[in-house]
Each structure stands twice: as C-alpha cells, then as structure tokens.
Amino acid sequence: MTQHLGGGTVATETVHKQRDDGEESQDHRLSYVLVVDDEPLIRNFLTRCLEGWGYSVKQAGSAADALECMLARPASVVLCDVMMPEVKC
C-alpha cells in the first residue's frame, strides 16, 4: 500500500502471519498500536490515519492510561507525545 503524506510518499505494508493451517496467528489479532497524547485532536487524527491503513489502534490521554494499557496487554507499537503535562523528565 502507498500513502501520500504532505509532499512525500510513504510505502506501508501490513504483514499477516499465517499458521500452517492457513489461519491468521493469534499474535496478529491481538496486536495493536497505542497512541498516547494529551491532546484529543492529535490522538484522533493519528487513530484515523492508522485505522485507515488497516491497523488496530487504542488511545491513551495520559501516561498513567498508557501504562494501564501496556500492563493489560502490551502494544506492538507505541506512538507517544514526549511533552505530556504530568510526566517529569
């Protein structure tokens, strides 16, 4: 799949693991991208883009929410805002 973003083009591919019996693996059905941002507009935009490209997405509006998601079921990929209000570096 090729996506056109701004002035550039990005090639993306969704990989589906198949078992010997032809079924999708459990890993693929459980995998997701976690989008972490305190701004709902950014979270929703990234979620729409990722879902449009075929990814399963969960959102977290805070670092605490993101940690809860990761403890319950770790994400395959995390897109995280680096300037969150309650996070001190």
Contact map, one row per residue, 1 for C-alpha under 8 A:
11100000001110000000000000000000000000000000000000000000000000000000000000000000000000000
11110000111100000000000000000000000000000000000000000000000000000000000000000000000000000
11111000111100000000000000000000000000000000000000000000000000000000000000000000000000000
01111111110000000000000000000000000000000000000000000000000000000000000000000000000000000
00111111110000000000000000000000000000000000000000000000000000000000000000000000000000000
00011111100000000000000000000000000000000000000000000000000000000000000000000000000000000
00011111100000000000000000000000000000000000000000000000000000000000000000000000000000000
00011111110000000000000000000000000000000000000000000000000000000000000000000000000000000
01111111111000000000000000000000000000000000000000000000000000000000000000000000000000000
01111001111100000000000000000000000000000000000000000000000000000000000000000000000000000
11100000111110000000000000000000000000000000000000000000000000000000000000000000000000000
11100000011111000000000000000000000000000000000000000000000000000000000000000000000000000
10000000001111100000000000000000000000000000000000000000000000000000000000000000000000000
00000000000111110000000000000000000000000000000000000110000000000000000000000000000000000
00000000000011111000000000000000000000000000000000000000000000000000000000000000000000000
00000000000001111100000110010000000000000000000000000000000000000000000000000000000000000
00000000000000111110000110010000000000000000000000000000000000000000000000000000000000000
00000000000000011111111110000000000000000000000000000000000000000000000000000000000000000
00000000000000001111111110000000000000000000000000000000000000000000000000000000000000000
00000000000000000111111000000000000000000000000000000000000000000000000000000000000000000
00000000000000000111111000000000000000000000000000000000000000000000000000000000000000000
00000000000000000111111100000000000000000000000000000000000000000000000000000000000000000
00000000000000000111111110000000000000000000000000000000000000000000000000000000000000000
00000000000000011110011111011000000000000000000000000000000000000000000000000000000000000
00000000000000011110001111111000000000000000000000000000000000000000000000000000000000000
00000000000000000000000111111100000000000000000000000000000000000000000000000000000000000
00000000000000000000000011111110000000000000000000000000000000000000000000000000000000000
00000000000000011000000111111110000000000000000000000000000000000000000000000000000000000
00000000000000000000000111111110000000000000000000000000000000000000000000000000000000000
00000000000000000000000001111111000000000000000000000000000000000000000000000000000000000
00000000000000000000000000111111100000000000000000000001000000000000000000110000000000000
00000000000000000000000000000111110000000000000000000011110000000000000000111000000000000
00000000000000000000000000000011111000000000000000000011110000000000000000111110000000000
00000000000000000000000000000001111100000000000000000000111100000100000000111110000000000
00000000000000000000000000000000111110000010011000000000111100000000000000000111000000000
00000000000000000000000000000000011111000010000000000000001111100100000000000111100000000
00000000000000000000000000000000001111110110000000000000000111000000000000000001100100000
00000000000000000000000000000000000111110010000000000000000111000000000000000000100110000
00000000000000000000000000000000000011111110000000000000000010000000000000000000000000000
00000000000000000000000000000000000011111111000000000000000010000000000000000000000000000
00000000000000000000000000000000000000111111100000000000000000000000000000000000000000000
00000000000000000000000000000000000010111111110000000000000000000000000000000000000000000
00000000000000000000000000000000001111111111111000000000001010000000000000000000000000000
00000000000000000000000000000000000000011111111100000000000000000000000000000000000000000
00000000000000000000000000000000000000001111111110000000000000000000000000000000000000000
00000000000000000000000000000000001000000111111111000000000000000000000000000000000000000
00000000000000000000000000000000001000000011111111100000111000000000000000000000000000000
00000000000000000000000000000000000000000001111111110000000000000000000000000000000000000
00000000000000000000000000000000000000000000111111111000000000000000000000000000000000000
00000000000000000000000000000000000000000000011111111111100000000000000000000000000000000
00000000000000000000000000000000000000000000001111111111100000000000000000000000000000000
00000000000000000000000000000000000000000000000111111110000000000000000000000000000000000
00000000000000000000000000000000000000000000000011111110000000000000000000000000000000000
00000000000001000000000000000000000000000000000001111111000000000000000000000000000000000
00000000000001000000000000000001100000000000000001111111100000000000000000000000000000000
00000000000000000000000000000011100000000000000001100111110000000000000000000000000000000
00000000000000000000000000000001111000000000001001100011111000000000000000000000000000000
00000000000000000000000000000001111000000000001000000001111100000000000000000000000000000
00000000000000000000000000000000011100000010001000000000111110000100000000000000000000000
00000000000000000000000000000000011111000000000000000000011111101100100000000000000000000
00000000000000000000000000000000000111110010000000000000001111101100000000000000000000000
00000000000000000000000000000000000111000000000000000000000111111100000000000000000101000
00000000000000000000000000000000000100000000000000000000000111111110000000000000000101100
00000000000000000000000000000000000000000000000000000000000001111111000000000000000000000
00000000000000000000000000000000000000000000000000000000000111111111100000000000000000000
00000000000000000000000000000000010100000000000000000000001111111111110000000000000000000
00000000000000000000000000000000000000000000000000000000000000111111111000000000000000000
00000000000000000000000000000000000000000000000000000000000000011111111100000000000000000
00000000000000000000000000000000000000000000000000000000000100001111111111100000000000000
00000000000000000000000000000000000000000000000000000000000000000111111111100000000000000
00000000000000000000000000000000000000000000000000000000000000000011111111000000000000000
00000000000000000000000000000000000000000000000000000000000000000001111111000000000000000
00000000000000000000000000000000000000000000000000000000000000000000111111100000000000000
00000000000000000000000000000000000000000000000000000000000000000000111111110000000000000
00000000000000000000000000000011110000000000000000000000000000000000110011111100000000000
00000000000000000000000000000011110000000000000000000000000000000000000001111100000000000
00000000000000000000000000000001110000000000000000000000000000000000000000111110000000000
00000000000000000000000000000000111100000000000000000000000000000000000000111111000000000
00000000000000000000000000000000111100000000000000000000000000000000000000001111100000000
00000000000000000000000000000000001110000000000000000000000000000000000000000111110000000
00000000000000000000000000000000000111000000000000000000000000000000000000000011111100000
00000000000000000000000000000000000000000000000000000000000000000000000000000001111100000
00000000000000000000000000000000000000000000000000000000000000000000000000000000111110100
00000000000000000000000000000000000011000000000000000000000001100000000000000000111111100
00000000000000000000000000000000000001000000000000000000000000000000000000000000001111110
00000000000000000000000000000000000000000000000000000000000001100000000000000000000111110
00000000000000000000000000000000000000000000000000000000000000100000000000000000001111111
00000000000000000000000000000000000000000000000000000000000000000000000000000000000011111
00000000000000000000000000000000000000000000000000000000000000000000000000000000000000111
